[in-house]
């Protein structure tokens, strides 16, 4: 499997490299006689940069679309499968499936279905831990609704967490999108919710690890 670096990481990686380089030069000047301190700082800087490279990785996954399936929109762990009241758009009961993304997961989000985008809205909010039950309503979040060809609508909600500080959403209203294409990116730990019609046949158990464009969430 080939791996690229996501475009959302270019600036952070560039400024991070320059910043860490300058700090290491300063440390080497100030603590010139303390070799242990200089090496310890260099190793910590190196590990931090390796983590940034790992975080912004973008695996190239070969994907075959299937209009009868709903694929995972994110890498992570399924933390919620329940019927709940969706108050922003549908204003009725929906089946919610939530995927928690740790800082060690790949953070590119994908469209779980093909269709037309009928609704996009970004909401500023709090930064509670992403697994908190109220994070879907109170945290910073972006909501995207996709109408499938048959008329069924599926909602995807990107949610910032305690560590995540920026949600990037590429979705635009009244555009046609393809299952598996990139929906957006969330920087550093977060959660993605999917809201499906009641009665949708879910294919995964709670606490299951899933991968975007690989794991099947449900059947339409």
C-alpha positions in Angstrom: 0.0 0.0 0.0 1.4 3.4 -1.0 1.3 6.3 1.5 1.4 10.0 0.7 1.4 13.1 2.9 -2.0 14.9 3.0 -2.0 18.4 1.7 -3.5 19.7 5.0 -0.1 18.8 6.6 2.2 20.6 4.2 2.3 23.9 6.1 2.4 22.3 9.6 5.3 20.0 8.5 7.2 22.8 6.9 6.9 25.3 9.8 7.4 22.4 12.3 10.7 21.4 10.6 11.9 25.0 10.6 10.8 25.6 14.2 12.4 22.4 15.5 15.6 23.1 13.6 15.9 26.6 15.1 15.2 25.3 18.6 17.8 22.6 18.3 20.4 25.3 17.2 19.5 27.4 20.2 19.7 24.5 22.6 23.1 23.5 21.1 24.4 27.1 21.7 23.0 27.5 25.2 23.8 24.0 26.5 27.0 23.5 24.4 28.7 21.7 27.3 25.8 19.5 28.2 25.8 16.8 25.6 23.1 14.8 27.3 20.6 17.7 27.1 21.4 18.4 23.5 20.9 14.8 22.5 17.8 14.4 24.5 16.3 17.5 22.9 17.2 16.3 19.4 15.7 12.8 20.0 12.4 14.4 21.3 12.3 16.7 18.3 12.9 13.9 15.9 10.2 11.7 17.5 7.7 14.7 17.4 8.4 15.2 13.7 8.0 11.5 13.0 4.6 11.7 14.7 3.5 14.6 12.6 4.5 12.7 9.4 2.6 9.7 10.7 -0.5 11.8 11.6 -0.7 13.4 8.1 -0.2 10.2 6.2 -2.6 9.5 3.4 -2.7 5.8 2.5 -3.7 5.1 -1.1 -6.5 2.6 -0.9 -8.0 1.0 -3.9 -11.7 1.3 -3.7 -14.7 -0.1 -5.7 -17.9 1.8 -5.1 -21.1 -0.1 -4.3 -24.4 1.8 -4.3 -26.0 -0.9 -2.0 -23.4 -0.3 0.8 -22.5 2.4 3.3 -18.7 2.5 3.9 -16.9 3.9 6.9 -16.2 7.6 6.4 -13.2 7.5 8.8 -10.6 5.3 10.4 -11.2 4.6 14.1 -13.3 2.7 16.6 -17.1 2.5 16.5 -18.2 3.9 19.9 -21.9 4.5 19.3 -24.7 2.5 17.6 -28.0 3.7 18.7 -31.3 5.3 17.7 -31.3 9.0 18.6 -33.2 12.3 17.9 -31.4 14.3 15.2 -32.3 18.0 15.9 -30.4 19.9 13.3 -31.7 18.8 9.9 -34.0 15.7 10.0 -35.7 16.6 13.3 -36.7 13.0 13.8 -35.3 9.7 15.0 -32.3 8.4 13.2 -29.8 5.5 13.6 -26.5 7.0 14.7 -23.2 5.3 14.2 -20.2 7.1 15.7 -16.5 6.5 14.9 -13.9 7.9 17.3 -10.6 8.8 15.7 -7.5 8.8 18.0 -4.4 10.9 17.1 -2.9 7.7 15.8 -5.6 7.1 13.2 -5.5 8.4 9.6 -7.6 11.6 9.7 -8.8 12.0 6.1 -12.7 11.6 6.0 -14.5 10.0 3.0 -18.0 10.1 1.6 -19.8 6.9 2.7 -22.2 7.0 -0.2 -22.6 8.6 -3.6 -25.3 11.3 -4.3 -26.0 15.0 -4.2 -25.1 17.2 -1.3 -28.2 19.0 -0.1 -26.9 20.6 3.2 -23.6 21.8 4.6 -23.2 23.7 7.8 -20.3 24.5 10.1 -21.0 25.2 13.8 -18.5 26.7 16.2 -18.6 25.1 19.7 -16.8 23.6 22.6 -13.9 21.1 22.6 -15.1 18.4 24.9 -13.6 14.9 24.5 -14.9 13.4 21.3 -16.5 10.4 22.9 -18.7 12.5 25.2 -22.4 11.9 24.5 -23.0 15.6 24.0 -20.1 16.3 21.7 -22.2 15.6 18.7 -24.4 18.6 19.6 -22.1 21.0 21.6 -18.6 20.7 20.0 -17.3 22.5 17.0 -18.7 20.4 14.1 -19.5 20.3 10.4 -22.7 18.6 9.1 -23.1 17.3 5.6 -26.3 15.7 4.2 -26.1 13.5 1.1 -29.2 12.6 -0.9 -28.8 9.2 -2.6 -30.3 8.6 -6.0 -33.3 6.8 -4.5 -34.1 9.9 -2.4 -32.8 8.5 0.9 -30.6 11.0 2.8 -27.5 10.2 4.9 -25.9 12.7 7.3 -22.2 12.8 8.1 -21.0 15.0 10.9 -17.4 15.9 11.6 -16.8 16.6 15.3 -13.8 18.3 16.9 -12.5 16.8 20.2 -10.4 18.0 23.1 -7.3 17.8 21.0 -8.7 18.6 17.5 -8.7 22.3 16.8 -9.6 22.6 13.2 -12.2 20.9 11.0 -11.7 21.1 7.2 -14.7 20.3 5.1 -14.5 20.2 1.3 -18.2 19.5 0.8 -20.3 22.1 -1.1 -24.1 22.2 -1.4 -25.8 21.2 -4.7 -22.8 19.2 -5.9 -22.7 15.6 -6.9 -20.2 13.5 -5.0 -18.9 9.9 -5.4 -18.6 7.3 -2.7 -15.1 7.1 -1.4 -14.0 10.6 -2.4 -12.5 12.9 0.2 -15.0 14.7 2.4 -12.6 16.6 4.6 -9.9 16.4 7.3 -9.9 16.9 11.1 -6.7 17.9 12.9 -5.7 16.0 15.7 -8.2 13.5 17.4 -11.9 13.7 16.7 -15.1 11.8 15.8 -17.3 11.3 12.8 -21.0 10.5 13.2 -23.3 9.0 10.5 -27.1 9.3 10.8 -29.1 6.7 8.9 -32.8 6.0 8.5 -34.3 3.9 11.2 -34.3 0.2 10.3 -31.0 0.4 8.4 -29.2 -2.9 8.6 -25.9 -2.2 10.4 -23.0 -4.6 9.5 -20.6 -3.8 12.4 -20.6 -4.3 16.2 -19.8 -1.7 18.8 -16.1 -1.2 19.5 -15.2 -2.5 16.1 -12.1 -0.9 14.5 -12.9 0.3 11.0 -11.1 1.9 8.0 -12.4 4.5 5.6 -13.2 3.1 2.2 -12.7 -0.5 3.4 -15.1 -1.3 6.3 -18.8 -1.7 5.5 -21.0 0.2 8.0 -24.4 -0.8 6.7 -26.6 -1.8 3.8 -28.9 0.7 2.2 
